[in-house]
Structure formats: C-alpha cells, structure tokens
Amino acid sequence: MGLLTFIAVAAGAGGAVISAPIVLGAVGFTSAGIAAGSYAAGMMSSAAIANGGGVAAGSLVAVLQSAGMAGLSGTVTAAVASAGGTAGLLAALI
C-alpha cells in the first residue's frame, strides 16, 4: 500500500467519524429529538405507518435517533470509520 493510499484511507476513516454527528443533525436526528419537518421526521412517519403506529425498537430510525441524542457508541464509531476507510481506499484506487 502506497503512502497516498494510506493517507486516503486515514482521511476517509477520520472524515467519516467526524462528519457522522454533523450529518445526523443536518437530517434531523438531534440531541433534542427528531426535528419537525426534517428528513428524519419523514423517516419516522414512514416507519410508524409501516409498523402500525409506532417505531420499532432497533429499527433504523430508532438507532439513528439514539445516535443523534447520545452520540455514536464505540461499535458504531468503528463501523463508520471502517466504511469511511473503505471509501477512501476506493477513491485512491480510482
């Protein structure tokens, strides 16, 4: 692995971890709850309709809201870093 590839992987991993909370807030998963009229509110509405009126525990909406309120857990941080590193590697190979 060349130096530029290593830098791309590190930048992808770091950038993904740093930007994840920003992106969650931007789409409406905030520390105060789901923002009215946001993309997150639309997701929550669709999930509730599909689930008979409630949002299922462990669903994508529930997990994203939990991350928006409490931040990313160590496991989720590792997964986000891994995905970002993979994206950085693929970008370096192009």
Phi and psi restraints in degrees (value plus and minus 20) as a CYANA .aco file:
   2 GLY   PHI     -97.3   -57.3
   2 GLY   PSI     146.6   186.6
   3 LEU   PHI     -80.3   -40.3
   3 LEU   PSI     -62.5   -22.5
   4 LEU   PHI     -84.7   -44.7
   4 LEU   PSI     -57.0   -17.0
   5 THR   PHI     -85.9   -45.9
   5 THR   PSI     -64.0   -24.0
   6 PHE   PHI     -79.6   -39.6
   6 PHE   PSI     -63.7   -23.7
   7 ILE   PHI     -83.4   -43.4
   7 ILE   PSI     -60.8   -20.8
   8 ALA   PHI     -84.1   -44.1
   8 ALA   PSI     -61.6   -21.6
   9 VAL   PHI     -85.0   -45.0
   9 VAL   PSI     -65.2   -25.2
  10 ALA   PHI     -83.8   -43.8
  10 ALA   PSI     -62.1   -22.1
  11 ALA   PHI     -85.4   -45.4
  11 ALA   PSI     -60.1   -20.1
  12 GLY   PHI     -84.0   -44.0
  12 GLY   PSI     -64.5   -24.5
  13 ALA   PHI     -85.2   -45.2
  13 ALA   PSI     -69.0   -29.0
  14 GLY   PHI     -84.7   -44.7
  14 GLY   PSI     -62.6   -22.6
  15 GLY   PHI     -83.2   -43.2
  15 GLY   PSI     -58.7   -18.7
  16 ALA   PHI     -86.0   -46.0
  16 ALA   PSI     -62.9   -22.9
  17 VAL   PHI     -86.5   -46.5
  17 VAL   PSI     -60.8   -20.8
  18 ILE   PHI     -90.1   -50.1
  18 ILE   PSI     -59.0   -19.0
  19 SER   PHI    -103.3   -63.3
  19 SER   PSI     -38.2     1.8
  20 ALA   PHI     -75.7   -35.7
  20 ALA   PSI     -70.0   -30.0
  21 PRO   PHI     -84.3   -44.3
  21 PRO   PSI     -53.1   -13.1
  22 ILE   PHI     -86.4   -46.4
  22 ILE   PSI     -65.2   -25.2
  23 VAL   PHI     -85.7   -45.7
  23 VAL   PSI     -62.0   -22.0
  24 LEU   PHI     -78.4   -38.4
  24 LEU   PSI     -65.1   -25.1
  25 GLY   PHI     -84.8   -44.8
  25 GLY   PSI     -58.5   -18.5
  26 ALA   PHI     -85.6   -45.6
  26 ALA   PSI     -52.3   -12.3
  27 VAL   PHI    -110.7   -70.7
  27 VAL   PSI     -22.5    17.5
  28 GLY   PHI      94.7   134.7
  28 GLY   PSI     -18.7    21.3
  29 PHE   PHI    -111.2   -71.2
  29 PHE   PSI      68.8   108.8
  30 THR   PHI    -124.2   -84.2
  30 THR   PSI     150.0   190.0
  31 SER   PHI     -88.6   -48.6
  31 SER   PSI     -36.9     3.1
  32 ALA   PHI    -116.3   -76.3
  32 ALA   PSI     -19.8    20.2
  33 GLY   PHI      99.5   139.5
  33 GLY   PSI    -194.2  -154.2
  34 ILE   PHI     -96.7   -56.7
  34 ILE   PSI     107.8   147.8
  35 ALA   PHI     -93.2   -53.2
  35 ALA   PSI     113.2   153.2
  36 ALA   PHI     -81.1   -41.1
  36 ALA   PSI     117.2   157.2
  37 GLY   PHI      56.9    96.9
  37 GLY   PSI     -14.0    26.0
  38 SER   PHI    -110.4   -70.4
  38 SER   PSI     152.7   192.7
  39 TYR   PHI     -79.1   -39.1
  39 TYR   PSI     -59.7   -19.7
  40 ALA   PHI     -81.7   -41.7
  40 ALA   PSI     -58.1   -18.1
  41 ALA   PHI     -84.5   -44.5
  41 ALA   PSI     -59.1   -19.1
  42 GLY   PHI     -84.3   -44.3
  42 GLY   PSI     -61.3   -21.3
  43 MET   PHI     -82.4   -42.4
  43 MET   PSI     -63.5   -23.5
  44 MET   PHI     -83.8   -43.8
  44 MET   PSI     -62.0   -22.0
  45 SER   PHI     -82.3   -42.3
  45 SER   PSI     -65.7   -25.7
  46 SER   PHI     -82.9   -42.9
  46 SER   PSI     -62.2   -22.2
  47 ALA   PHI     -84.5   -44.5
  47 ALA   PSI     -60.3   -20.3
  48 ALA   PHI     -86.6   -46.6
  48 ALA   PSI     -61.8   -21.8
  49 ILE   PHI     -83.3   -43.3
  49 ILE   PSI     -64.0   -24.0
  50 ALA   PHI     -87.6   -47.6
  50 ALA   PSI     -44.2    -4.2
  51 ASN   PHI    -126.0   -86.0
  51 ASN   PSI      -2.6    37.4
  52 GLY   PHI      56.9    96.9
  52 GLY   PSI       5.0    45.0
  53 GLY   PHI      93.5   133.5
  53 GLY   PSI     -29.2    10.8
  54 GLY   PHI    -152.0  -112.0
  54 GLY   PSI     143.2   183.2
  55 VAL   PHI    -117.4   -77.4
  55 VAL   PSI     103.7   143.7
  56 ALA   PHI     -89.0   -49.0
  56 ALA   PSI     117.9   157.9
  57 ALA   PHI     -81.5   -41.5
  57 ALA   PSI     116.7   156.7
  58 GLY   PHI      65.8   105.8
  58 GLY   PSI     -24.3    15.7
  59 SER   PHI     -92.2   -52.2
  59 SER   PSI     147.6   187.6
  60 LEU   PHI     -76.9   -36.9
  60 LEU   PSI     -63.8   -23.8
  61 VAL   PHI     -82.2   -42.2
  61 VAL   PSI     -63.4   -23.4
  62 ALA   PHI     -84.9   -44.9
  62 ALA   PSI     -62.3   -22.3
  63 VAL   PHI     -85.9   -45.9
  63 VAL   PSI     -64.4   -24.4
  64 LEU   PHI     -85.6   -45.6
  64 LEU   PSI     -58.1   -18.1
  65 GLN   PHI     -87.0   -47.0
  65 GLN   PSI     -59.8   -19.8
  66 SER   PHI     -80.6   -40.6
  66 SER   PSI     -64.1   -24.1
  67 ALA   PHI     -85.6   -45.6
  67 ALA   PSI     -56.9   -16.9
  68 GLY   PHI     -86.4   -46.4
  68 GLY   PSI     -54.5   -14.5
  69 MET   PHI    -104.3   -64.3
  69 MET   PSI     -62.7   -22.7
  70 ALA   PHI    -128.2   -88.2
  70 ALA   PSI     -27.0    13.0
  71 GLY   PHI      70.3   110.3
  71 GLY   PSI     157.9   197.9
  72 LEU   PHI    -106.5   -66.5
  72 LEU   PSI     117.2   157.2
  73 SER   PHI     -94.5   -54.5
  73 SER   PSI     150.1   190.1
  74 GLY   PHI     -79.9   -39.9
  74 GLY   PSI     -60.2   -20.2
  75 THR   PHI     -85.8   -45.8
  75 THR   PSI     -64.6   -24.6
  76 VAL   PHI     -87.9   -47.9
  76 VAL   PSI     -58.7   -18.7
  77 THR   PHI     -79.4   -39.4
  77 THR   PSI     -63.1   -23.1
  78 ALA   PHI     -84.5   -44.5
  78 ALA   PSI     -60.3   -20.3
  79 ALA   PHI     -86.2   -46.2
  79 ALA   PSI     -61.8   -21.8
  80 VAL   PHI     -85.3   -45.3
  80 VAL   PSI     -62.0   -22.0
  81 ALA   PHI     -83.2   -43.2
  81 ALA   PSI     -60.5   -20.5
  82 SER   PHI     -83.2   -43.2
  82 SER   PSI     -65.0   -25.0
  83 ALA   PHI     -84.4   -44.4
  83 ALA   PSI     -61.3   -21.3
  84 GLY   PHI     -85.6   -45.6
  84 GLY   PSI     -60.3   -20.3
  85 GLY   PHI     -83.2   -43.2
  85 GLY   PSI     -60.1   -20.1
  86 THR   PHI     -83.8   -43.8
  86 THR   PSI     -63.0   -23.0
  87 ALA   PHI     -82.4   -42.4
  87 ALA   PSI     -60.1   -20.1
  88 GLY   PHI     -83.6   -43.6
  88 GLY   PSI     -60.7   -20.7
  89 LEU   PHI     -82.9   -42.9
  89 LEU   PSI     -66.5   -26.5
  90 LEU   PHI     -83.2   -43.2
  90 LEU   PSI     -58.0   -18.0
  91 ALA   PHI     -85.5   -45.5
  91 ALA   PSI     -57.1   -17.1
  92 ALA   PHI     -88.8   -48.8
  92 ALA   PSI     -50.1   -10.1
  93 LEU   PHI    -100.1   -60.1
  93 LEU   PSI     -37.0     3.0
